[in-house]
Amino acid sequence: MTCTIIPFPAAKRTGKIRHTALLLSERSGKGAEHYWRQVISGMRSQMVAAQLEPEVIEAELKAFADRVFGTMYEMGCDRRA
């Protein structure tokens, strides 16, 4: 019997999205880059440990990133430019 693991959508993790956006908005340069890499690395590790498929992991991380940067834009701190 094969099971399919369905993750809770990363783009719906509102608290983590807001927290990440806030902390990123308070940092710049290497500090912001280091924090972002930590967040993504931690999330990726959790998903790998849950045995999610690589394409699912990438889609979840992209959706999370889109929401974080969208939230930063709404806060007036868009750093994607």
N, C-alpha and C positions, 0 to 999 in steps of 0.2 A: 504494500500500500504506500502510495506517494502522497506526501503532504505539501501543500503550498503555504508558505509563511507570508502573511499579509501584514506589513508594518503599519503602525499608526502613522498617518501622513505627516511628514516633517513640516510641511507648509501649514499645518494646523496646530503646531506647538507654539501657540501665541505667546505664552510667558517667556519661553526660550528665545523666540524671535525678538520680542521687545527688549529683553535683557541684553542680548547680543548686539542689537542695534544701538542701544544706549551706550554700552561699553565701547563699541567701535567708534561712536561719535565723539567720545572723550579722548580718543587716542589718535595719533597720526604717524605717518611714516612706518618705520620698522616695528614700533610698538603695536600699531593697528594690524600690520601684516602678521606679526607673530601671534597675536590673539586670535585672528581669523583662522590661521592654520591650526591652532590648538583646538578650536571649536570643531572645525571640519574633521580633523583627525580623530577626535574623540567620538564624534557621531559615526564616522566611517567604521571605527573599531567596534562599536556597539552593533552596527548592522552586519559586519562580517562575522562577529561572534554569534549572531542570531541566524547565520547561514543564509542571508538574503543573496539573491543573484546579483552579480556585479552591475548589470544594467538597471536593476531596481535601485541599488545603492546610489548610482550616479544620478538617476532621475530624482530621487528623494533629496539628495544634497543640492541639486540645481534648484529644485522648487523651494527649498529652505533659503538658499542664497537669494533667490529672487524676492522672497518675502522680506528678508532682512534688509536688503538694499532698498526695496520699496518703502519699508517703514522708515528707514533713514531719510529717504527723499521726502516723505510726508512730514518728518520732524524738521526738515530744512537743513539736513546735513548730508546731502548726497556726495559721496566720494568717488563715484564711478567715472567722473569726467576726466 
